């Protein structure tokens, strides 16, 4: 990491990084023809929020998805968070495991995501090497913590998902 300041005025440098305890869990391979109820299908779920973000701190945001997820278990395999002053985000599962994978946020729709952060690279179509971030059931969609430099009130959240099971609770 390299940071520089011109001493022309107040300036804050921010550093964000992910730590892990081993190699990423490989993402499930999507099927070309989903089985019953979409199991094996890759898709992007979009959600919005209108939480007032706190400047220079993590703010917990509960995304409201445009469409409800069909019953089942999902693998989160990539994400994008967009807000006018957001710098970074982390996914906050509502059930175990409680690690918080994340990435860099974007400030505009035309901004590029860091390589590998989305499941599919929009320029090359290549699959990400970041693997499965977390898994969850349709009724326990993860929250998102966002770090912003100012008090935004409009957030767009995109979850790259693969449906992995029709099960609606553990062990079923």
TIVO-647387 format. One record per residue: residue number from 1; residue in three letters; x, y, z of N, C-alpha, C, O in turn. Coordinates in Angstrom, 3 decimals, padded with zeros to 6 digits. Each point is the difference from the previous one (the first is absolute). Layout:
BEGIN
<site NUM, ALA, <X, Y, Z>, <X, Y, Z>, <X, Y, Z>, <X, Y, Z>>
...
This chain:
BEGIN
<site 1, UNK, <000.854, -001.170, 000.000>, <-000.854, 001.170, 000.000>, <000.887, 001.215, 000.000>, <001.000, 000.040, 000.717>>
<site 2, UNK, <-001.345, 000.941, -001.501>, <000.734, 001.254, -000.055>, <-001.010, 001.127, 000.143>, <-001.035, -000.009, -000.665>>
<site 3, UNK, <001.323, 000.976, 001.523>, <-000.876, 001.153, 000.175>, <000.849, 001.257, -000.001>, <001.161, -000.018, 000.408>>
<site 4, UNK, <-001.746, 001.094, -000.866>, <000.728, 001.266, -000.073>, <-000.942, 001.134, 000.353>, <-001.200, -000.065, -000.267>>
<site 5, UNK, <001.753, 001.098, 000.865>, <-000.794, 001.178, 000.321>, <000.737, 001.226, -000.495>, <001.222, 000.086, 000.116>>
<site 6, UNK, <-001.958, 000.859, -000.666>, <000.621, 001.199, -000.561>, <000.201, 001.090, 001.030>, <000.634, 001.014, -000.292>>
<site 7, UNK, <-001.158, -001.199, 001.488>, <000.056, 000.989, 001.077>, <-000.708, 001.295, -000.358>, <000.216, 001.027, 000.644>>
<site 8, UNK, <-001.052, -001.068, -001.659>, <-000.745, 001.185, -000.398>, <-001.282, 000.145, 000.816>, <-000.667, 001.031, -000.080>>
<site 9, UNK, <000.321, -002.028, 000.848>, <-001.225, 000.054, 000.798>, <-000.202, -001.310, 000.719>, <000.815, -000.917, -000.105>>
<site 10, UNK, <-001.905, 000.838, 000.835>, <-000.301, -001.235, 000.738>, <-000.246, -001.143, -000.974>, <-000.659, 000.178, -001.024>>
<site 11, UNK, <001.185, -001.335, 001.344>, <-000.143, -001.153, -000.873>, <000.023, -001.257, 000.862>, <000.730, -000.071, 000.989>>
<site 12, UNK, <-001.527, -000.909, -001.366>, <-000.052, -001.265, 000.711>, <000.289, -001.116, -000.993>, <-000.609, -000.061, -001.069>>
<site 13, UNK, <001.528, -000.813, 001.419>, <000.301, -001.163, -000.835>, <-000.727, -001.198, 000.606>, <-000.048, -000.132, 001.223>>
<site 14, UNK, <-000.510, -000.732, -002.046>, <-000.721, -001.179, 000.478>, <000.587, -001.246, -000.645>, <000.333, -000.005, -001.186>>
<site 15, UNK, <-000.210, -001.051, 001.984>, <000.504, -001.275, -000.482>, <-001.020, -001.072, 000.377>, <-000.428, -000.069, 001.152>>
<site 16, UNK, <000.037, -000.762, -002.110>, <-000.932, -001.092, 000.260>, <000.622, -001.281, -000.536>, <000.561, -000.011, -001.096>>
<site 17, UNK, <-000.657, -001.063, 001.862>, <000.524, -001.276, -000.456>, <-000.801, -001.128, 000.621>, <-000.602, 000.157, 001.062>>
<site 18, UNK, <000.603, -001.301, -001.741>, <-000.664, -001.211, 000.486>, <001.045, -000.946, 000.562>, <001.073, -000.168, -000.579>>
<site 19, UNK, <-001.387, -000.442, 001.696>, <000.842, -001.044, 000.573>, <-000.746, -001.316, -000.101>, <-001.228, -000.018, 000.073>>
<site 20, UNK, <001.941, -001.079, -000.239>, <-000.664, -001.293, -000.041>, <000.873, -001.033, 000.694>, <001.194, 000.217, 000.203>>
<site 21, UNK, <-001.794, -001.334, 000.155>, <000.731, -001.039, 000.718>, <000.362, -001.175, -000.897>, <000.386, -001.059, 000.494>>
<site 22, UNK, <-000.502, 001.230, -001.772>, <000.347, -001.062, -000.935>, <-000.433, 000.357, -001.406>, <-000.487, 001.106, -000.235>>
<site 23, UNK, <000.655, -002.024, -000.704>, <-000.424, 000.294, -001.373>, <-001.512, 000.149, -000.088>, <-000.724, -000.568, 000.818>>
<site 24, UNK, <000.232, 001.332, -001.807>, <-001.449, 000.181, -000.145>, <-000.704, -001.326, -000.258>, <000.557, -000.900, -000.629>>
<site 25, UNK, <-001.791, 000.789, 001.124>, <-000.840, -001.146, -000.315>, <-000.468, 000.169, -001.443>, <-000.613, 001.016, -000.328>>
<site 26, UNK, <000.885, -001.982, -000.534>, <-000.401, 000.174, -001.399>, <-001.510, 000.258, -000.130>, <-000.806, -000.567, 000.739>>
<site 27, UNK, <000.451, 001.421, -001.679>, <-001.412, 000.264, -000.269>, <-000.606, -001.214, -000.689>, <000.681, -000.680, -000.768>>
<site 28, UNK, <-001.967, 000.398, 001.037>, <-000.647, -001.092, -000.728>, <-000.017, 000.316, -001.492>, <-000.105, 001.161, -000.395>>
<site 29, UNK, <000.206, -002.181, -000.413>, <-000.047, 000.198, -001.442>, <-001.447, 000.089, -000.440>, <-000.766, -000.944, 000.193>>
<site 30, UNK, <000.375, 002.084, -000.790>, <-001.394, 000.104, -000.455>, <-000.272, -000.996, -001.125>, <000.888, -000.325, -000.788>>
<site 31, UNK, <-002.102, -000.142, 000.728>, <-000.395, -000.924, -001.055>, <-000.604, 000.784, -001.156>, <-000.595, 001.059, 000.201>>
<site 32, UNK, <000.753, -001.586, -001.418>, <-000.551, 000.708, -001.155>, <-001.526, -000.098, -000.029>, <-000.677, 000.917, -000.465>>
<site 33, UNK, <000.147, -002.023, 000.961>, <-001.446, -000.173, 000.094>, <-000.342, -000.253, 001.470>, <000.171, -001.116, 000.488>>
<site 34, UNK, <-000.659, 002.155, 000.230>, <-000.311, -000.188, 001.414>, <-000.982, -001.140, 000.228>, <-000.885, -000.251, -000.818>>
<site 35, UNK, <001.058, -000.432, 001.942>, <-000.918, -001.060, 000.357>, <-001.278, 000.622, 000.556>, <-000.195, 001.211, -000.107>>
<site 36, UNK, <-000.658, -002.008, 000.686>, <-001.275, 000.466, 000.531>, <000.211, 001.206, 000.919>, <000.920, 000.000, 000.818>>
<site 37, UNK, <-001.752, 001.006, -000.944>, <000.025, 001.198, 000.837>, <001.280, 000.821, -000.119>, <000.290, 000.799, 000.890>>
<site 38, UNK, <000.477, -000.970, -001.950>, <001.165, 000.838, -000.238>, <001.267, -000.414, 000.713>, <000.964, 000.765, 000.008>>
<site 39, UNK, <-000.923, -001.956, 000.599>, <001.215, -000.431, 000.689>, <001.144, -000.068, -001.005>, <-000.142, -000.589, -001.072>>
<site 40, UNK, <001.270, 001.188, 001.419>, <001.164, 000.036, -000.870>, <000.080, 001.237, -000.872>, <000.974, 000.168, -000.733>>
<site 41, UNK, <-001.961, 000.694, 000.792>, <-000.048, 001.178, -000.866>, <000.795, 001.160, 000.600>, <-000.096, 000.271, 001.196>>
<site 42, UNK, <000.881, 000.411, -002.034>, <000.678, 001.241, 000.381>, <-000.875, 001.180, -000.394>, <-000.565, 000.017, -001.094>>
<site 43, UNK, <000.448, 000.971, 001.977>, <-000.743, 001.216, -000.321>, <000.454, 001.124, 000.920>, <000.704, -000.237, 000.982>>
<site 44, UNK, <-001.106, 001.447, -001.301>, <000.330, 001.169, 000.816>, <-001.282, 000.512, 000.640>, <-000.993, 000.246, -000.685>>
<site 45, UNK, <001.024, -000.090, 002.007>, <-001.131, 000.571, 000.744>, <000.351, 001.441, 000.346>, <001.062, 000.270, 000.560>>
<site 46, UNK, <-001.955, 000.649, -000.896>, <000.219, 001.423, 000.276>, <-000.861, 000.436, 001.169>, <-001.162, -000.388, 000.117>>
<site 47, UNK, <001.746, 001.195, 000.739>, <-000.748, 000.556, 001.120>, <000.388, 001.453, 000.216>, <001.033, 000.465, -000.481>>
<site 48, UNK, <-001.878, 000.236, 001.209>, <000.274, 001.399, 000.312>, <-000.159, 000.214, 001.498>, <-000.566, -000.829, 000.712>>
<site 49, UNK, <001.076, 001.952, -000.259>, <-000.161, 000.409, 001.393>, <000.040, 001.519, 000.051>, <000.530, 000.648, -000.903>>
<site 50, UNK, <-001.084, -000.097, 001.945>, <000.028, 001.460, 000.177>, <000.469, 000.345, 001.410>, <-000.534, 000.904, 000.642>>
<site 51, UNK, <001.524, -001.627, -000.181>, <000.590, 000.243, 001.310>, <000.942, 001.195, -000.088>, <000.734, 000.130, -000.979>>
<site 52, UNK, <-000.740, 000.732, 001.967>, <000.945, 001.106, 000.036>, <001.343, -000.535, 000.483>, <000.135, -000.421, 001.149>>
<site 53, UNK, <000.860, 000.441, -002.041>, <001.320, -000.502, 000.344>, <000.737, 000.992, 000.881>, <-000.136, 001.212, -000.165>>
<site 54, UNK, <000.910, -001.727, 001.092>, <000.805, 000.838, 000.874>, <001.356, 000.226, -000.650>, <000.621, -000.944, -000.489>>
<site 55, UNK, <-000.160, 002.182, 000.481>, <001.287, 000.315, -000.610>, <001.135, -000.656, 000.774>, <000.050, 000.068, 001.228>>
<site 56, UNK, <000.864, -000.706, -001.964>, <001.206, -000.617, 000.553>, <-000.279, -001.028, 001.090>, <000.693, -000.044, 001.017>>
<site 57, UNK, <-001.702, -000.774, -001.237>, <-000.348, -001.086, 000.921>, <-000.802, -001.044, -000.763>, <-000.562, 000.284, -001.058>>
<site 58, UNK, <000.516, -001.497, 001.605>, <-000.841, -001.042, -000.589>, <-001.451, 000.260, 000.388>, <-000.298, 000.276, 001.162>>
<site 59, UNK, <-000.603, -000.366, -002.138>, <-001.434, 000.145, 000.236>, <-000.689, -001.257, -000.518>, <000.207, -000.399, -001.145>>
<site 60, UNK, <-001.023, -000.220, 001.988>, <-000.719, -001.197, -000.390>, <-001.222, 000.364, -000.846>, <-000.793, 000.861, 000.380>>
<site 61, UNK, <000.651, -001.523, -001.524>, <-001.073, 000.271, -000.953>, <-000.757, -001.302, -000.259>, <000.610, -001.047, -000.219>>
<site 62, UNK, <-001.920, 001.116, 000.244>, <-000.831, -001.167, -000.307>, <-000.556, 000.185, -001.407>, <-000.878, 000.837, -000.210>>
<site 63, UNK, <001.378, -001.610, -000.759>, <-000.507, 000.159, -001.368>, <-001.408, -000.562, -000.144>, <-000.335, -001.034, 000.577>>
<site 64, UNK, <-000.471, 001.726, -001.348>, <-001.331, -000.485, -000.366>, <000.096, -000.436, -001.452>, <000.163, 000.829, -000.895>>
<site 65, UNK, <-000.265, -002.131, 000.665>, <000.145, -000.527, -001.346>, <-001.191, 000.384, -000.872>, <-001.133, 000.082, 000.475>>
<site 66, UNK, <001.405, 000.150, -001.751>, <-001.060, 000.342, -000.953>, <-001.040, -001.109, -000.088>, <-001.196, 000.266, -000.113>>
<site 67, UNK, <001.660, -001.506, 000.165>, <-000.896, -001.160, -000.047>, <000.421, -000.975, 001.094>, <001.189, -000.192, 000.254>>
<site 68, UNK, <-002.174, -000.414, 000.383>, <000.299, -000.986, 001.039>, <000.714, -001.198, -000.617>, <-000.285, -000.396, -001.130>>
<site 69, UNK, <001.214, -000.172, 001.888>, <000.694, -001.203, -000.468>, <-000.908, -001.209, 000.187>, <-000.649, -000.125, 001.038>>
<site 70, UNK, <000.591, -000.768, -002.025>, <-000.747, -001.243, 000.197>, <000.608, -000.792, 001.157>, <001.196, 000.105, 000.271>>
<site 71, UNK, <-002.021, -000.893, 000.405>, <000.461, -000.781, 001.144>, <001.201, -000.851, -000.367>, <000.033, -000.624, -001.060>>
<site 72, UNK, <000.964, 000.603, 001.956>, <001.177, -000.818, -000.223>, <001.236, 000.591, 000.629>, <-000.058, 000.995, 000.722>>
<site 73, UNK, <001.186, -001.632, -001.014>, <001.298, 000.417, 000.515>, <000.818, 000.567, -001.161>, <-000.038, -000.525, -001.113>>
<site 74, UNK, <000.778, 001.601, 001.386>, <000.735, 000.720, -001.030>, <001.466, 000.173, 000.378>, <000.341, 000.125, 001.176>>
<site 75, UNK, <000.517, -000.121, -002.188>, <001.415, 000.324, 000.176>, <000.219, 001.401, -000.547>, <-000.317, 000.272, -001.158>>
<site 76, UNK, <000.859, 000.622, 001.985>, <000.381, 001.336, -000.448>, <001.393, -000.131, -000.599>, <000.946, -000.350, 000.707>>
<site 77, UNK, <-000.806, 000.629, -002.009>, <001.258, -000.216, -000.706>, <000.592, 001.293, -000.567>, <000.969, -000.048, -000.758>>
<site 78, UNK, <-001.530, 001.178, 001.110>, <000.503, 001.299, -000.434>, <-000.971, 001.076, 000.428>, <-001.147, -000.291, 000.340>>
<site 79, UNK, <001.604, 001.547, -000.355>, <-000.883, 001.085, 000.419>, <000.495, 001.338, -000.534>, <001.167, 000.164, -000.357>>
<site 80, UNK, <-002.099, 000.782, 000.317>, <000.303, 001.389, -000.368>, <-000.857, 000.888, 000.878>, <-001.199, -000.235, 000.151>>
<site 81, UNK, <001.810, 001.253, 000.425>, <-000.723, 000.985, 000.802>, <000.294, 001.366, -000.593>, <001.152, 000.345, -000.263>>
<site 82, UNK, <-002.219, 000.434, 000.055>, <000.148, 001.319, -000.600>, <-000.702, 001.041, 000.857>, <-001.173, -000.147, 000.346>>
<site 83, UNK, <001.911, 001.205, -000.008>, <-000.542, 001.140, 000.724>, <000.944, 001.174, -000.251>, <001.197, -000.210, -000.196>>
<site 84, UNK, <-001.697, 001.408, 000.198>, <000.758, 001.165, -000.443>, <001.332, 000.228, 000.710>, <000.941, 000.495, -000.621>>
<site 85, UNK, <-000.836, -000.839, 001.898>, <001.241, 000.220, 000.739>, <000.567, -001.274, 000.613>, <000.894, 000.066, 000.844>>
<site 86, UNK, <-001.396, -001.211, -001.252>, <000.453, -001.275, 000.567>, <001.393, -000.352, -000.507>, <000.328, 000.229, -001.164>>
<site 87, UNK, <000.491, -000.794, 002.062>, <001.330, -000.453, -000.376>, <000.123, -001.522, 000.046>, <000.657, -000.599, -000.851>>
<site 88, UNK, <-001.289, -000.023, 001.846>, <000.134, -001.441, 000.170>, <-001.273, -000.564, 000.612>, <-000.838, 000.734, 000.523>>
<site 89, UNK, <000.711, -002.063, -000.600>, <-001.153, -000.670, 000.604>, <000.426, -001.357, 000.507>, <001.017, -000.547, -000.425>>
<site 90, UNK, <-001.799, 000.012, 001.332>, <000.180, -001.380, 000.451>, <-001.370, -000.615, 000.190>, <-000.938, 000.654, 000.455>>
<site 91, UNK, <000.838, -001.935, -000.813>, <-001.253, -000.733, 000.106>, <-000.108, -000.524, 001.423>, <000.955, -000.549, 000.549>>
<site 92, UNK, <-002.130, 000.726, 000.038>, <-000.212, -000.351, 001.401>, <-001.095, -001.058, 000.088>, <-001.183, 000.338, 000.042>>
<site 93, UNK, <001.568, -001.633, -000.013>, <-001.012, -001.059, 000.075>, <-000.823, 000.103, 001.278>, <000.498, 000.448, 001.033>>
<site 94, UNK, <-001.755, -000.862, -001.107>, <-000.870, 000.051, 001.177>, <000.066, -001.295, 000.804>, <-000.501, -000.055, 001.123>>
<site 95, UNK, <001.117, -000.992, -001.687>, <000.191, -001.270, 000.702>, <001.449, -000.449, -000.211>, <000.743, 000.619, -000.761>>
<site 96, UNK, <-000.351, -001.696, 001.438>, <001.377, -000.504, -000.086>, <000.355, -000.366, -001.435>, <-000.900, -000.370, -000.754>>
<site 97, UNK, <002.140, 000.449, 000.340>, <001.144, 000.565, 000.691>, <-000.055, 001.518, -000.052>, <-000.618, 000.568, -000.900>>
<site 98, UNK, <001.248, 000.084, 001.840>, <-000.143, 001.448, 000.109>, <001.213, 000.778, -000.503>, <000.221, 001.130, 000.436>>
<site 99, UNK, <000.570, -001.707, -001.343>, <001.055, 000.801, -000.603>, <-000.626, 001.013, -000.936>, <-001.155, -000.158, -000.395>>
<site 100, UNK, <001.882, 001.180, 000.038>, <-000.558, 001.094, -000.795>, <000.851, 000.278, -001.241>, <000.809, 000.927, 000.004>>
<site 101, UNK, <-000.982, -001.715, -001.058>, <000.741, 000.285, -001.227>, <-000.500, 001.303, -000.614>, <-001.138, 000.406, 000.238>>
<site 102, UNK, <001.970, 000.235, -001.012>, <-000.424, 001.268, -000.588>, <000.830, 000.396, -001.187>, <000.737, -000.805, -000.570>>
<site 103, UNK, <-000.871, 002.067, 000.205>, <000.712, 000.511, -001.158>, <-000.048, 001.512, -000.036>, <-000.394, 000.650, 000.968>>
<site 104, UNK, <000.798, -000.106, -002.090>, <-000.016, 001.443, -000.187>, <-001.323, 000.420, -000.626>, <-000.488, -000.642, -000.929>>
<site 105, UNK, <-000.078, 001.709, 001.438>, <-001.263, 000.536, -000.522>, <000.294, 000.905, -001.195>, <001.139, 000.412, -000.220>>
<site 106, UNK, <-002.172, -000.114, -000.534>, <000.111, 000.940, -001.116>, <-000.935, 001.179, 000.249>, <-000.978, -000.111, 000.739>>
<site 107, UNK, <001.293, 001.227, -001.359>, <-000.790, 001.212, 000.213>, <-000.946, 000.316, -001.153>, <-000.870, 000.860, 000.141>>
<site 108, UNK, <001.020, -001.528, -001.262>, <-000.853, 000.264, -001.164>, <-000.206, -001.290, -000.787>, <000.809, -000.925, 000.080>>
<site 109, UNK, <-001.886, 000.877, -000.829>, <-000.351, -001.212, -000.750>, <001.079, -000.396, -000.998>, <000.186, -001.189, -000.259>>
<site 110, UNK, <000.522, 002.148, -000.301>, <001.020, -000.290, -001.004>, <001.347, -000.370, 000.575>, <000.932, -000.258, -000.761>>
<site 111, UNK, <-000.791, 000.221, 002.075>, <001.283, -000.337, 000.627>, <000.281, -001.490, -000.128>, <-000.920, -000.818, -000.009>>
<site 112, UNK, <002.193, 000.477, -000.088>, <000.405, -001.401, -000.089>, <000.199, -000.581, 001.391>, <000.480, 000.681, 000.906>>
<site 113, UNK, <-000.854, -001.952, -000.743>, <000.250, -000.719, 001.241>, <001.415, -000.578, -000.045>, <000.532, -000.244, -001.083>>
<site 114, UNK, <000.083, 000.022, 002.252>, <001.319, -000.642, 000.011>, <-000.061, -001.373, -000.666>, <-001.019, -000.685, 000.093>>
<site 115, UNK, <002.086, 000.282, -000.754>, <000.008, -001.314, -000.645>, <-000.319, -001.109, 001.002>, <000.583, -000.063, 001.082>>
<site 116, UNK, <-001.515, -000.808, -001.460>, <-000.357, -001.135, 000.833>, <-001.129, 000.251, 000.979>, <-000.556, -000.952, 000.549>>
<site 117, UNK, <000.204, 002.197, -000.316>, <-001.042, 000.288, 001.002>, <-001.377, -000.443, -000.461>, <-000.814, -000.429, 000.818>>
<site 118, UNK, <000.539, 000.523, -002.105>, <-001.259, -000.509, -000.557>, <000.236, -001.412, -000.509>, <001.114, -000.344, -000.396>>
<site 119, UNK, <-002.165, -000.478, 000.406>, <000.137, -001.390, -000.431>, <000.448, -000.093, -001.460>, <000.873, -000.799, -000.338>>
<site 120, UNK, <-001.470, 001.610, -000.513>, <000.381, 000.036, -001.408>, <000.623, 001.345, -000.317>, <-000.580, 001.043, 000.302>>
<site 121, UNK, <001.764, -001.060, -000.913>, <000.638, 001.227, -000.435>, <-000.808, 000.556, -001.171>, <-000.163, -000.689, -001.007>>
<site 122, UNK, <-000.356, 001.936, 001.115>, <-000.851, 000.530, -001.072>, <000.736, 000.230, -001.313>, <-000.635, 000.090, -001.051>>
<site 123, UNK, <001.953, 000.005, 001.089>, <000.754, 000.239, -001.230>, <000.425, -001.288, -000.694>, <000.030, -000.068, -001.229>>
<site 124, UNK, <000.302, -000.958, 002.024>, <000.530, -001.231, -000.592>, <-000.940, -001.195, 000.114>, <000.150, -000.977, -000.733>>
<site 125, UNK, <-001.125, 001.048, 001.652>, <-000.884, -001.129, 000.229>, <000.639, -001.088, 000.848>, <-000.611, -001.045, 000.226>>
<site 126, UNK, <001.836, 001.275, 000.250>, <000.693, -000.977, 000.832>, <-000.653, -000.096, 001.378>, <-000.529, 000.983, 000.519>>
<site 127, UNK, <000.574, -002.181, 000.064>, <-000.539, -000.235, 001.332>, <001.021, 000.442, 001.041>, <001.203, -000.192, -000.177>>
<site 128, UNK, <-001.694, 000.786, 001.268>, <000.840, 000.502, 001.081>, <000.747, -001.119, 000.703>, <-000.427, -001.154, -000.004>>
<site 129, UNK, <001.538, 001.513, 000.602>, <000.777, -000.936, 000.807>, <-000.235, 000.206, 001.493>, <000.681, -000.620, 000.818>>
<site 130, UNK, <-001.639, 001.486, -000.443>, <-000.234, 000.292, 001.418>, <-000.848, -001.078, 000.674>, <-000.085, -000.017, 001.228>>
<site 131, UNK, <-000.538, -000.872, -001.976>, <-000.743, -001.114, 000.576>, <-001.293, 000.399, 000.692>, <-000.573, 001.051, -000.289>>
<site 132, UNK, <000.115, -001.907, 001.213>, <-001.235, 000.235, 000.750>, <000.302, 000.888, 001.202>, <000.838, -000.335, 000.837>>
<site 133, UNK, <-001.523, 001.461, -000.761>, <000.216, 000.922, 001.119>, <-000.718, -000.513, 001.246>, <000.616, -000.173, 001.051>>
<site 134, UNK, <-001.911, -000.068, -001.172>, <-000.831, -000.554, 001.077>, <-001.150, -000.757, -000.650>, <-000.261, 000.157, -001.193>>
<site 135, UNK, <-000.425, -000.979, 001.983>, <-001.243, -000.620, -000.450>, <-001.101, 000.419, 000.968>, <000.256, 000.294, 001.168>>
<site 136, UNK, <-001.491, -000.274, -001.678>, <-001.126, 000.439, 000.827>, <-001.295, -000.532, -000.580>, <-000.053, -000.430, -001.152>>
<site 137, UNK, <-000.991, 000.464, 001.971>, <-001.346, -000.377, -000.452>, <-000.737, 001.259, -000.458>, <000.373, 001.117, 000.360>>
<site 138, UNK, <-001.412, -001.313, -001.150>, <-000.733, 001.120, -000.598>, <-000.540, 000.983, 001.031>, <-000.178, 001.178, -000.309>>
<site 139, UNK, <-000.085, -001.640, 001.526>, <-000.570, 000.895, 001.019>, <001.057, 000.572, 000.937>, <-000.338, 000.640, 000.996>>
<site 140, UNK, <001.624, -000.865, -001.307>, <001.078, 000.561, 000.808>, <001.016, 000.712, -000.895>, <001.204, -000.222, 000.124>>
<site 141, UNK, <-001.689, 001.067, -001.014>, <000.870, 000.733, -000.919>, <000.977, 000.843, 000.827>, <-000.415, 000.684, 000.935>>
<site 142, UNK, <001.709, -000.727, -001.272>, <000.982, 000.744, 000.783>, <-000.234, 001.512, -000.027>, <-000.512, 000.556, -000.972>>
<site 143, UNK, <000.901, 000.079, 002.062>, <000.061, 001.457, 000.037>, <001.336, 000.405, -000.615>, <000.847, -000.848, -000.279>>
<site 144, UNK, <-000.670, 002.142, 000.073>, <001.245, 000.512, -000.557>, <000.461, 001.161, 000.872>, <-000.774, 000.911, 000.292>>
<site 145, UNK, <002.042, -000.948, 000.121>, <000.603, 001.142, 000.687>, <000.723, 000.814, -001.056>, <000.730, -000.551, -000.824>>
<site 146, UNK, <-000.932, 001.870, 000.846>, <000.616, 000.880, -000.995>, <000.834, 001.063, 000.708>, <-000.442, 000.595, 000.983>>
<site 147, UNK, <001.657, -000.362, -001.495>, <000.864, 001.071, 000.479>, <-000.092, 001.131, -001.024>, <000.295, -000.207, -001.177>>
<site 148, UNK, <-000.695, 001.380, 001.608>, <-000.145, 001.145, -000.901>, <000.703, 001.219, 000.585>, <000.256, 000.064, 001.203>>
<site 149, UNK, <000.051, 000.893, -002.058>, <000.672, 001.219, 000.449>, <-000.987, 001.110, 000.328>, <000.395, 001.044, 000.520>>
<site 150, UNK, <-001.673, -001.252, -000.816>, <-001.038, 000.999, 000.291>, <-001.330, -000.712, 000.193>, <-000.110, -001.201, -000.248>>
<site 151, UNK, <-000.890, 001.937, 000.686>, <-001.304, -000.569, 000.363>, <-000.904, -000.198, -001.211>, <-000.934, 000.774, -000.212>>
<site 152, UNK, <001.206, -001.800, -000.579>, <-000.884, -000.358, -001.119>, <-001.320, -000.567, 000.539>, <-000.069, -000.460, 001.140>>
<site 153, UNK, <-000.958, 000.500, -001.962>, <-001.290, -000.577, 000.399>, <-000.604, -000.887, -001.086>, <-001.194, -000.298, 000.036>>
<site 154, UNK, <001.998, -000.118, -000.986>, <-000.509, -000.848, -001.074>, <001.058, -001.035, -000.360>, <001.094, 000.345, -000.446>>
<site 155, UNK, <-001.432, -001.622, 000.646>, <000.947, -001.073, -000.264>, <-000.608, -001.010, -000.965>, <-001.174, -000.353, 000.107>>
<site 156, UNK, <001.992, -000.106, -001.051>, <-000.365, -001.073, -000.927>, <000.913, -001.185, 000.290>, <001.217, 000.154, 000.103>>
<site 157, UNK, <-001.809, -001.330, 000.028>, <000.755, -001.195, 000.344>, <-000.334, -001.090, -001.008>, <-001.168, -000.264, -000.283>>
<site 158, UNK, <002.205, -000.361, -000.254>, <-000.152, -001.077, -000.963>, <000.674, -001.238, 000.571>, <001.200, 000.016, 000.273>>
<site 159, UNK, <-001.963, -001.090, -000.090>, <000.534, -001.274, 000.477>, <000.071, -000.966, -001.166>, <-001.010, -000.244, -000.661>>
<site 160, UNK, <002.193, -000.313, 000.392>, <000.152, -001.069, -000.992>, <-000.271, -001.306, 000.731>, <000.716, -000.347, 000.939>>
<site 161, UNK, <-001.747, -000.378, -001.363>, <-000.458, -001.181, 000.732>, <-000.072, -001.237, -000.886>, <-000.234, 000.086, -001.205>>
<site 162, UNK, <000.443, -001.237, 001.838>, <-000.278, -001.289, -000.617>, <-000.894, -000.753, 000.974>, <000.358, -000.177, 001.164>>
<site 163, UNK, <-001.528, -000.269, -001.636>, <-000.878, -000.778, 000.863>, <000.583, -001.391, 000.126>, <000.231, -000.673, -001.004>>
<site 164, UNK, <000.012, 000.230, 002.247>, <000.666, -001.277, 000.211>, <-000.918, -001.094, 000.523>, <000.370, -001.174, -000.011>>
<site 165, UNK, <-001.569, 001.542, 000.470>, <-000.890, -001.025, 000.551>, <-001.408, 000.561, 000.135>, <-000.196, 001.210, 000.114>>
<site 166, UNK, <-000.782, -002.116, -000.130>, <-001.381, 000.381, 000.292>, <-000.292, -000.064, 001.507>, <-001.075, 000.401, 000.446>>
<site 167, UNK, <002.036, -000.907, 000.330>, <-000.191, -000.114, 001.445>, <-000.247, 001.380, 000.601>, <000.624, 000.981, -000.404>>
<site 168, UNK, <-001.531, -000.913, 001.365>, <-000.325, 001.293, 000.613>, <000.484, 000.110, 001.439>, <-000.126, 001.060, 000.614>>
<site 169, UNK, <000.675, -002.131, -000.070>, <000.655, 000.043, 001.319>, <001.112, -001.029, -000.003>, <000.005, -000.928, -000.809>>
<site 170, UNK, <000.948, 001.103, 001.734>, <001.114, -000.935, 000.082>, <-000.466, -001.425, 000.234>, <-000.904, -000.237, 000.800>>
<site 171, UNK, <001.519, -000.715, -001.496>, <-000.315, -001.410, 000.196>, <-001.201, -000.507, -000.754>, <-000.350, -001.175, 000.121>>
<site 172, UNK, <-000.302, 002.034, -000.907>, <-001.196, -000.457, -000.746>, <000.347, -000.056, -001.477>, <-000.847, -000.355, -000.820>>
